[in-house]
Amino acid sequence: VKDIINTVVVTSNPVEEGKINIRFYGFDVTSTVKIKLFSYKGEVVFKNEFTAEEVQSIFNESVNNKILKTGKYILEYESNGIKKKQSMLIW
């Protein structure tokens, strides 16, 4: 699994007290990462840009748990002009 490149993983499911952990894997040490979390209705419920320093570690982010209700979400992230999307379930 050493070849994981430019991957973002959001953990802590179920979400407790509105806190999620954002983990960055395989990003270049100079990379910044823009993250958007969309509801399945297309609404942006969370967005942030993470610095190169933050990308090199596990980043704990507090999100209003009223925003992250049980359901399906789309996680979109972009770094160095490359954009990726993945589905995400919150329960």
Jmol script that loads the backbone (N, CA, C; Angstrom):
load data "model"
ATOM      1  N   VAL A   1       0.827  -1.184   0.000  1.00  0.00           N
ATOM      2  CA  VAL A   1       0.000   0.000   0.000  1.00  0.00           C
ATOM      3  C   VAL A   1       0.875   1.251   0.000  1.00  0.00           C
ATOM      4  N   LYS A   2       2.162   1.093  -0.203  1.00  0.00           N
ATOM      5  CA  LYS A   2       3.056   2.245  -0.190  1.00  0.00           C
ATOM      6  C   LYS A   2       2.860   3.161  -1.391  1.00  0.00           C
ATOM      7  N   ASP A   3       2.117   2.721  -2.394  1.00  0.00           N
ATOM      8  CA  ASP A   3       1.911   3.513  -3.597  1.00  0.00           C
ATOM      9  C   ASP A   3       0.649   4.361  -3.567  1.00  0.00           C
ATOM     10  N   ILE A   4       0.068   4.573  -2.398  1.00  0.00           N
ATOM     11  CA  ILE A   4      -1.100   5.441  -2.303  1.00  0.00           C
ATOM     12  C   ILE A   4      -0.643   6.876  -2.520  1.00  0.00           C
ATOM     13  N   ILE A   5      -1.206   7.516  -3.530  1.00  0.00           N
ATOM     14  CA  ILE A   5      -0.791   8.871  -3.883  1.00  0.00           C
ATOM     15  C   ILE A   5      -2.006   9.779  -3.919  1.00  0.00           C
ATOM     16  N   ASN A   6      -1.873  10.955  -3.318  1.00  0.00           N
ATOM     17  CA  ASN A   6      -2.907  11.987  -3.363  1.00  0.00           C
ATOM     18  C   ASN A   6      -4.292  11.460  -2.993  1.00  0.00           C
ATOM     19  N   THR A   7      -4.397  10.909  -1.806  1.00  0.00           N
ATOM     20  CA  THR A   7      -5.660  10.365  -1.327  1.00  0.00           C
ATOM     21  C   THR A   7      -6.050  11.043  -0.025  1.00  0.00           C
ATOM     22  N   VAL A   8      -7.344  11.344   0.097  1.00  0.00           N
ATOM     23  CA  VAL A   8      -7.892  11.936   1.317  1.00  0.00           C
ATOM     24  C   VAL A   8      -8.882  10.946   1.904  1.00  0.00           C
ATOM     25  N   VAL A   9      -8.798  10.712   3.221  1.00  0.00           N
ATOM     26  CA  VAL A   9      -9.731   9.836   3.910  1.00  0.00           C
ATOM     27  C   VAL A   9     -10.326  10.616   5.075  1.00  0.00           C
ATOM     28  N   VAL A  10     -11.649  10.587   5.170  1.00  0.00           N
ATOM     29  CA  VAL A  10     -12.349  11.234   6.289  1.00  0.00           C
ATOM     30  C   VAL A  10     -12.877  10.131   7.185  1.00  0.00           C
ATOM     31  N   THR A  11     -12.521  10.188   8.468  1.00  0.00           N
ATOM     32  CA  THR A  11     -12.935   9.145   9.401  1.00  0.00           C
ATOM     33  C   THR A  11     -13.684   9.735  10.581  1.00  0.00           C
ATOM     34  N   SER A  12     -14.160   8.866  11.392  1.00  0.00           N
ATOM     35  CA  SER A  12     -14.958   9.083  12.591  1.00  0.00           C
ATOM     36  C   SER A  12     -16.418   8.988  12.192  1.00  0.00           C
ATOM     37  N   ASN A  13     -16.833   7.774  11.965  1.00  0.00           N
ATOM     38  CA  ASN A  13     -18.194   7.513  11.547  1.00  0.00           C
ATOM     39  C   ASN A  13     -18.782   6.474  12.479  1.00  0.00           C
ATOM     40  N   PRO A  14     -19.765   6.751  13.281  1.00  0.00           N
ATOM     41  CA  PRO A  14     -20.573   7.956  13.161  1.00  0.00           C
ATOM     42  C   PRO A  14     -19.832   9.196  13.660  1.00  0.00           C
ATOM     43  N   VAL A  15     -20.206  10.325  13.108  1.00  0.00           N
ATOM     44  CA  VAL A  15     -19.626  11.598  13.510  1.00  0.00           C
ATOM     45  C   VAL A  15     -20.089  11.915  14.927  1.00  0.00           C
ATOM     46  N   GLU A  16     -19.145  12.192  15.810  1.00  0.00           N
ATOM     47  CA  GLU A  16     -19.467  12.500  17.195  1.00  0.00           C
ATOM     48  C   GLU A  16     -19.077  13.939  17.490  1.00  0.00           C
ATOM     49  N   GLU A  17     -19.993  14.682  18.060  1.00  0.00           N
ATOM     50  CA  GLU A  17     -19.765  16.072  18.439  1.00  0.00           C
ATOM     51  C   GLU A  17     -19.285  16.916  17.261  1.00  0.00           C
ATOM     52  N   GLY A  18     -19.680  16.526  16.060  1.00  0.00           N
ATOM     53  CA  GLY A  18     -19.341  17.298  14.872  1.00  0.00           C
ATOM     54  C   GLY A  18     -17.882  17.243  14.474  1.00  0.00           C
ATOM     55  N   LYS A  19     -17.115  16.287  15.011  1.00  0.00           N
ATOM     56  CA  LYS A  19     -15.685  16.216  14.712  1.00  0.00           C
ATOM     57  C   LYS A  19     -15.392  15.109  13.707  1.00  0.00           C
ATOM     58  N   ILE A  20     -14.616  15.467  12.697  1.00  0.00           N
ATOM     59  CA  ILE A  20     -14.145  14.483  11.728  1.00  0.00           C
ATOM     60  C   ILE A  20     -12.626  14.560  11.670  1.00  0.00           C
ATOM     61  N   ASN A  21     -11.992  13.460  11.289  1.00  0.00           N
ATOM     62  CA  ASN A  21     -10.547  13.428  11.079  1.00  0.00           C
ATOM     63  C   ASN A  21     -10.296  13.364   9.592  1.00  0.00           C
ATOM     64  N   ILE A  22      -9.465  14.239   9.103  1.00  0.00           N
ATOM     65  CA  ILE A  22      -9.113  14.247   7.691  1.00  0.00           C
ATOM     66  C   ILE A  22      -7.668  13.795   7.599  1.00  0.00           C
ATOM     67  N   ARG A  23      -7.459  12.708   6.864  1.00  0.00           N
ATOM     68  CA  ARG A  23      -6.115  12.159   6.702  1.00  0.00           C
ATOM     69  C   ARG A  23      -5.684  12.315   5.247  1.00  0.00           C
ATOM     70  N   PHE A  24      -4.453  12.755   5.067  1.00  0.00           N
ATOM     71  CA  PHE A  24      -3.900  12.966   3.739  1.00  0.00           C
ATOM     72  C   PHE A  24      -2.800  11.928   3.510  1.00  0.00           C
ATOM     73  N   TYR A  25      -2.866  11.241   2.387  1.00  0.00           N
ATOM     74  CA  TYR A  25      -1.872  10.211   2.076  1.00  0.00           C
ATOM     75  C   TYR A  25      -1.208  10.500   0.735  1.00  0.00           C
ATOM     76  N   GLY A  26       0.114  10.491   0.728  1.00  0.00           N
ATOM     77  CA  GLY A  26       0.880  10.539  -0.504  1.00  0.00           C
ATOM     78  C   GLY A  26       0.948  11.879  -1.204  1.00  0.00           C
ATOM     79  N   PHE A  27       0.653  12.963  -0.510  1.00  0.00           N
ATOM     80  CA  PHE A  27       0.760  14.271  -1.139  1.00  0.00           C
ATOM     81  C   PHE A  27       2.187  14.772  -1.044  1.00  0.00           C
ATOM     82  N   ASP A  28       2.617  15.497  -2.055  1.00  0.00           N
ATOM     83  CA  ASP A  28       3.933  16.112  -2.084  1.00  0.00           C
ATOM     84  C   ASP A  28       4.053  17.079  -0.903  1.00  0.00           C
ATOM     85  N   VAL A  29       5.254  17.250  -0.387  1.00  0.00           N
ATOM     86  CA  VAL A  29       5.464  18.100   0.796  1.00  0.00           C
ATOM     87  C   VAL A  29       5.174  19.570   0.527  1.00  0.00           C
ATOM     88  N   THR A  30       5.002  19.947  -0.738  1.00  0.00           N
ATOM     89  CA  THR A  30       4.673  21.337  -1.059  1.00  0.00           C
ATOM     90  C   THR A  30       3.211  21.495  -1.474  1.00  0.00           C
ATOM     91  N   SER A  31       2.441  20.425  -1.396  1.00  0.00           N
ATOM     92  CA  SER A  31       1.049  20.453  -1.862  1.00  0.00           C
ATOM     93  C   SER A  31       0.122  21.158  -0.895  1.00  0.00           C
ATOM     94  N   THR A  32      -0.791  21.933  -1.438  1.00  0.00           N
ATOM     95  CA  THR A  32      -1.944  22.381  -0.679  1.00  0.00           C
ATOM     96  C   THR A  32      -3.136  21.596  -1.225  1.00  0.00           C
ATOM     97  N   VAL A  33      -4.150  21.402  -0.404  1.00  0.00           N
ATOM     98  CA  VAL A  33      -5.309  20.606  -0.812  1.00  0.00           C
ATOM     99  C   VAL A  33      -6.576  21.390  -0.499  1.00  0.00           C
ATOM    100  N   LYS A  34      -7.420  21.528  -1.508  1.00  0.00           N
ATOM    101  CA  LYS A  34      -8.735  22.149  -1.324  1.00  0.00           C
ATOM    102  C   LYS A  34      -9.754  21.031  -1.202  1.00  0.00           C
ATOM    103  N   ILE A  35     -10.596  21.120  -0.189  1.00  0.00           N
ATOM    104  CA  ILE A  35     -11.612  20.095   0.055  1.00  0.00           C
ATOM    105  C   ILE A  35     -12.992  20.738   0.062  1.00  0.00           C
ATOM    106  N   LYS A  36     -13.931  20.053  -0.594  1.00  0.00           N
ATOM    107  CA  LYS A  36     -15.346  20.438  -0.521  1.00  0.00           C
ATOM    108  C   LYS A  36     -16.138  19.176  -0.230  1.00  0.00           C
ATOM    109  N   LEU A  37     -17.110  19.310   0.647  1.00  0.00           N
ATOM    110  CA  LEU A  37     -18.013  18.214   0.958  1.00  0.00           C
ATOM    111  C   LEU A  37     -19.409  18.651   0.539  1.00  0.00           C
ATOM    112  N   PHE A  38     -20.005  17.894  -0.376  1.00  0.00           N
ATOM    113  CA  PHE A  38     -21.320  18.209  -0.921  1.00  0.00           C
ATOM    114  C   PHE A  38     -22.357  17.235  -0.382  1.00  0.00           C
ATOM    115  N   SER A  39     -23.554  17.747  -0.088  1.00  0.00           N
ATOM    116  CA  SER A  39     -24.676  16.854   0.174  1.00  0.00           C
ATOM    117  C   SER A  39     -25.083  16.268  -1.177  1.00  0.00           C
ATOM    118  N   TYR A  40     -25.898  15.226  -1.163  1.00  0.00           N
ATOM    119  CA  TYR A  40     -26.354  14.662  -2.424  1.00  0.00           C
ATOM    120  C   TYR A  40     -27.313  15.597  -3.150  1.00  0.00           C
ATOM    121  N   LYS A  41     -27.733  16.669  -2.476  1.00  0.00           N
ATOM    122  CA  LYS A  41     -28.558  17.681  -3.121  1.00  0.00           C
ATOM    123  C   LYS A  41     -27.688  18.706  -3.857  1.00  0.00           C
ATOM    124  N   GLY A  42     -26.376  18.575  -3.715  1.00  0.00           N
ATOM    125  CA  GLY A  42     -25.452  19.476  -4.390  1.00  0.00           C
ATOM    126  C   GLY A  42     -25.030  20.684  -3.574  1.00  0.00           C
ATOM    127  N   GLU A  43     -25.456  20.761  -2.335  1.00  0.00           N
ATOM    128  CA  GLU A  43     -25.095  21.881  -1.462  1.00  0.00           C
ATOM    129  C   GLU A  43     -23.708  21.652  -0.869  1.00  0.00           C
ATOM    130  N   VAL A  44     -22.890  22.694  -0.863  1.00  0.00           N
ATOM    131  CA  VAL A  44     -21.584  22.612  -0.207  1.00  0.00           C
ATOM    132  C   VAL A  44     -21.816  22.752   1.293  1.00  0.00           C
ATOM    133  N   VAL A  45     -21.514  21.702   2.061  1.00  0.00           N
ATOM    134  CA  VAL A  45     -21.737  21.739   3.505  1.00  0.00           C
ATOM    135  C   VAL A  45     -20.442  21.986   4.278  1.00  0.00           C
ATOM    136  N   PHE A  46     -19.310  21.854   3.592  1.00  0.00           N
ATOM    137  CA  PHE A  46     -18.021  22.107   4.231  1.00  0.00           C
ATOM    138  C   PHE A  46     -17.001  22.361   3.132  1.00  0.00           C
ATOM    139  N   LYS A  47     -16.135  23.337   3.355  1.00  0.00           N
ATOM    140  CA  LYS A  47     -15.010  23.542   2.442  1.00  0.00           C
ATOM    141  C   LYS A  47     -13.864  24.153   3.214  1.00  0.00           C
ATOM    142  N   ASN A  48     -12.666  23.823   2.775  1.00  0.00           N
ATOM    143  CA  ASN A  48     -11.476  24.348   3.431  1.00  0.00           C
ATOM    144  C   ASN A  48     -10.283  24.116   2.517  1.00  0.00           C
ATOM    145  N   GLU A  49      -9.255  24.907   2.714  1.00  0.00           N
ATOM    146  CA  GLU A  49      -7.987  24.702   2.017  1.00  0.00           C
ATOM    147  C   GLU A  49      -6.932  24.414   3.070  1.00  0.00           C
ATOM    148  N   PHE A  50      -6.194  23.339   2.857  1.00  0.00           N
ATOM    149  CA  PHE A  50      -5.195  22.902   3.818  1.00  0.00           C
ATOM    150  C   PHE A  50      -3.800  23.191   3.272  1.00  0.00           C
ATOM    151  N   THR A  51      -2.941  23.718   4.135  1.00  0.00           N
ATOM    152  CA  THR A  51      -1.583  24.073   3.750  1.00  0.00           C
ATOM    153  C   THR A  51      -0.723  22.819   3.584  1.00  0.00           C
ATOM    154  N   ALA A  52       0.429  22.995   2.990  1.00  0.00           N
ATOM    155  CA  ALA A  52       1.364  21.887   2.814  1.00  0.00           C
ATOM    156  C   ALA A  52       1.738  21.268   4.154  1.00  0.00           C
ATOM    157  N   GLU A  53       1.888  22.089   5.176  1.00  0.00           N
ATOM    158  CA  GLU A  53       2.232  21.582   6.506  1.00  0.00           C
ATOM    159  C   GLU A  53       1.096  20.728   7.075  1.00  0.00           C
ATOM    160  N   GLU A  54      -0.134  21.176   6.928  1.00  0.00           N
ATOM    161  CA  GLU A  54      -1.285  20.414   7.427  1.00  0.00           C
ATOM    162  C   GLU A  54      -1.459  19.098   6.675  1.00  0.00           C
ATOM    163  N   VAL A  55      -1.141  19.102   5.401  1.00  0.00           N
ATOM    164  CA  VAL A  55      -1.306  17.913   4.562  1.00  0.00           C
ATOM    165  C   VAL A  55      -0.367  16.794   5.004  1.00  0.00           C
ATOM    166  N   GLN A  56       0.701  17.134   5.695  1.00  0.00           N
ATOM    167  CA  GLN A  56       1.676  16.124   6.112  1.00  0.00           C
ATOM    168  C   GLN A  56       1.298  15.428   7.409  1.00  0.00           C
ATOM    169  N   SER A  57       0.104  15.704   7.936  1.00  0.00           N
ATOM    170  CA  SER A  57      -0.303  15.093   9.195  1.00  0.00           C
ATOM    171  C   SER A  57      -1.801  14.796   9.179  1.00  0.00           C
ATOM    172  N   ILE A  58      -2.272  14.175  10.250  1.00  0.00           N
ATOM    173  CA  ILE A  58      -3.707  13.984  10.439  1.00  0.00           C
ATOM    174  C   ILE A  58      -4.260  15.317  10.913  1.00  0.00           C
ATOM    175  N   PHE A  59      -5.310  15.754  10.283  1.00  0.00           N
ATOM    176  CA  PHE A  59      -5.878  17.049  10.613  1.00  0.00           C
ATOM    177  C   PHE A  59      -7.258  16.834  11.196  1.00  0.00           C
ATOM    178  N   ASN A  60      -7.485  17.309  12.401  1.00  0.00           N
ATOM    179  CA  ASN A  60      -8.796  17.196  13.043  1.00  0.00           C
ATOM    180  C   ASN A  60      -9.572  18.475  12.791  1.00  0.00           C
ATOM    181  N   GLU A  61     -10.754  18.313  12.246  1.00  0.00           N
ATOM    182  CA  GLU A  61     -11.581  19.460  11.890  1.00  0.00           C
ATOM    183  C   GLU A  61     -12.931  19.342  12.574  1.00  0.00           C
ATOM    184  N   SER A  62     -13.372  20.401  13.214  1.00  0.00           N
ATOM    185  CA  SER A  62     -14.706  20.409  13.816  1.00  0.00           C
ATOM    186  C   SER A  62     -15.694  20.971  12.810  1.00  0.00           C
ATOM    187  N   VAL A  63     -16.758  20.221  12.590  1.00  0.00           N
ATOM    188  CA  VAL A  63     -17.808  20.625  11.667  1.00  0.00           C
ATOM    189  C   VAL A  63     -19.106  20.583  12.441  1.00  0.00           C
ATOM    190  N   ASN A  64     -19.944  21.565  12.263  1.00  0.00           N
ATOM    191  CA  ASN A  64     -21.226  21.597  12.945  1.00  0.00           C
ATOM    192  C   ASN A  64     -21.988  20.314  12.637  1.00  0.00           C
ATOM    193  N   ASN A  65     -22.267  19.497  13.663  1.00  0.00           N
ATOM    194  CA  ASN A  65     -22.901  18.201  13.419  1.00  0.00           C
ATOM    195  C   ASN A  65     -24.337  18.334  12.930  1.00  0.00           C
ATOM    196  N   LYS A  66     -24.931  19.516  13.007  1.00  0.00           N
ATOM    197  CA  LYS A  66     -26.252  19.719  12.413  1.00  0.00           C
ATOM    198  C   LYS A  66     -26.141  19.711  10.894  1.00  0.00           C
ATOM    199  N   ILE A  67     -24.983  20.092  10.380  1.00  0.00           N
ATOM    200  CA  ILE A  67     -24.749  20.084   8.936  1.00  0.00           C
ATOM    201  C   ILE A  67     -24.569  18.648   8.442  1.00  0.00           C
ATOM    202  N   LEU A  68     -23.830  17.845   9.197  1.00  0.00           N
ATOM    203  CA  LEU A  68     -23.517  16.481   8.761  1.00  0.00           C
ATOM    204  C   LEU A  68     -24.549  15.499   9.296  1.00  0.00           C
ATOM    205  N   LYS A  69     -25.702  15.514   8.701  1.00  0.00           N
ATOM    206  CA  LYS A  69     -26.749  14.582   9.083  1.00  0.00           C
ATOM    207  C   LYS A  69     -26.498  13.239   8.412  1.00  0.00           C
ATOM    208  N   THR A  70     -27.152  12.210   8.908  1.00  0.00           N
ATOM    209  CA  THR A  70     -27.043  10.896   8.307  1.00  0.00           C
ATOM    210  C   THR A  70     -27.390  10.983   6.833  1.00  0.00           C
ATOM    211  N   GLY A  71     -26.544  10.397   6.005  1.00  0.00           N
ATOM    212  CA  GLY A  71     -26.823  10.407   4.569  1.00  0.00           C
ATOM    213  C   GLY A  71     -25.573  10.240   3.733  1.00  0.00           C
ATOM    214  N   LYS A  72     -25.749  10.422   2.431  1.00  0.00           N
ATOM    215  CA  LYS A  72     -24.663  10.285   1.462  1.00  0.00           C
ATOM    216  C   LYS A  72     -24.101  11.659   1.128  1.00  0.00           C
ATOM    217  N   TYR A  73     -22.797  11.702   0.937  1.00  0.00           N
ATOM    218  CA  TYR A  73     -22.100  12.930   0.598  1.00  0.00           C
ATOM    219  C   TYR A  73     -21.085  12.645  -0.503  1.00  0.00           C
ATOM    220  N   ILE A  74     -20.657  13.703  -1.165  1.00  0.00           N
ATOM    221  CA  ILE A  74     -19.573  13.615  -2.143  1.00  0.00           C
ATOM    222  C   ILE A  74     -18.412  14.434  -1.596  1.00  0.00           C
ATOM    223  N   LEU A  75     -17.263  13.806  -1.458  1.00  0.00           N
ATOM    224  CA  LEU A  75     -16.048  14.488  -1.035  1.00  0.00           C
ATOM    225  C   LEU A  75     -15.244  14.796  -2.290  1.00  0.00           C
ATOM    226  N   GLU A  76     -14.951  16.073  -2.500  1.00  0.00           N
ATOM    227  CA  GLU A  76     -14.155  16.492  -3.646  1.00  0.00           C
ATOM    228  C   GLU A  76     -12.883  17.141  -3.125  1.00  0.00           C
ATOM    229  N   TYR A  77     -11.755  16.743  -3.674  1.00  0.00           N
ATOM    230  CA  TYR A  77     -10.511  17.390  -3.266  1.00  0.00           C
ATOM    231  C   TYR A  77      -9.637  17.635  -4.471  1.00  0.00           C
ATOM    232  N   GLU A  78      -8.850  18.720  -4.383  1.00  0.00           N
ATOM    233  CA  GLU A  78      -8.024  19.145  -5.499  1.00  0.00           C
ATOM    234  C   GLU A  78      -6.652  19.542  -4.992  1.00  0.00           C
ATOM    235  N   SER A  79      -5.637  19.097  -5.728  1.00  0.00           N
ATOM    236  CA  SER A  79      -4.258  19.448  -5.413  1.00  0.00           C
ATOM    237  C   SER A  79      -3.448  19.424  -6.699  1.00  0.00           C
ATOM    238  N   ASN A  80      -2.643  20.447  -6.892  1.00  0.00           N
ATOM    239  CA  ASN A  80      -1.784  20.547  -8.077  1.00  0.00           C
ATOM    240  C   ASN A  80      -2.565  20.365  -9.378  1.00  0.00           C
ATOM    241  N   GLY A  81      -3.775  20.923  -9.428  1.00  0.00           N
ATOM    242  CA  GLY A  81      -4.581  20.874 -10.641  1.00  0.00           C
ATOM    243  C   GLY A  81      -5.295  19.559 -10.893  1.00  0.00           C
ATOM    244  N   ILE A  82      -5.153  18.588  -9.988  1.00  0.00           N
ATOM    245  CA  ILE A  82      -5.821  17.295 -10.132  1.00  0.00           C
ATOM    246  C   ILE A  82      -6.986  17.251  -9.158  1.00  0.00           C
ATOM    247  N   LYS A  83      -8.183  16.974  -9.689  1.00  0.00           N
ATOM    248  CA  LYS A  83      -9.392  16.943  -8.872  1.00  0.00           C
ATOM    249  C   LYS A  83      -9.904  15.514  -8.798  1.00  0.00           C
ATOM    250  N   LYS A  84     -10.271  15.078  -7.589  1.00  0.00           N
ATOM    251  CA  LYS A  84     -10.824  13.742  -7.371  1.00  0.00           C
ATOM    252  C   LYS A  84     -12.102  13.852  -6.559  1.00  0.00           C
ATOM    253  N   LYS A  85     -12.991  12.876  -6.764  1.00  0.00           N
ATOM    254  CA  LYS A  85     -14.237  12.822  -6.019  1.00  0.00           C
ATOM    255  C   LYS A  85     -14.445  11.404  -5.492  1.00  0.00           C
ATOM    256  N   GLN A  86     -15.114  11.322  -4.358  1.00  0.00           N
ATOM    257  CA  GLN A  86     -15.475  10.007  -3.813  1.00  0.00           C
ATOM    258  C   GLN A  86     -16.743  10.149  -2.997  1.00  0.00           C
ATOM    259  N   SER A  87     -17.498   9.062  -2.935  1.00  0.00           N
ATOM    260  CA  SER A  87     -18.721   9.033  -2.129  1.00  0.00           C
ATOM    261  C   SER A  87     -18.359   8.803  -0.672  1.00  0.00           C
ATOM    262  N   MET A  88     -19.238   9.281   0.183  1.00  0.00           N
ATOM    263  CA  MET A  88     -19.005   9.155   1.614  1.00  0.00           C
ATOM    264  C   MET A  88     -20.351   9.016   2.317  1.00  0.00           C
ATOM    265  N   LEU A  89     -20.422   8.113   3.285  1.00  0.00           N
ATOM    266  CA  LEU A  89     -21.635   7.937   4.076  1.00  0.00           C
ATOM    267  C   LEU A  89     -21.401   8.443   5.491  1.00  0.00           C
ATOM    268  N   ILE A  90     -22.382   9.147   6.013  1.00  0.00           N
ATOM    269  CA  ILE A  90     -22.350   9.588   7.415  1.00  0.00           C
ATOM    270  C   ILE A  90     -23.507   8.901   8.117  1.00  0.00           C
ATOM    271  N   TRP A  91     -23.227   8.262   9.249  1.00  0.00           N
ATOM    272  CA  TRP A  91     -24.308   7.679  10.064  1.00  0.00           C
ATOM    273  C   TRP A  91     -24.058   7.937  11.515  1.00  0.00           C
TER     274      TRP A  91
END
end "model"
wireframe off; spacefill off
backbone 0.3
color backbone group
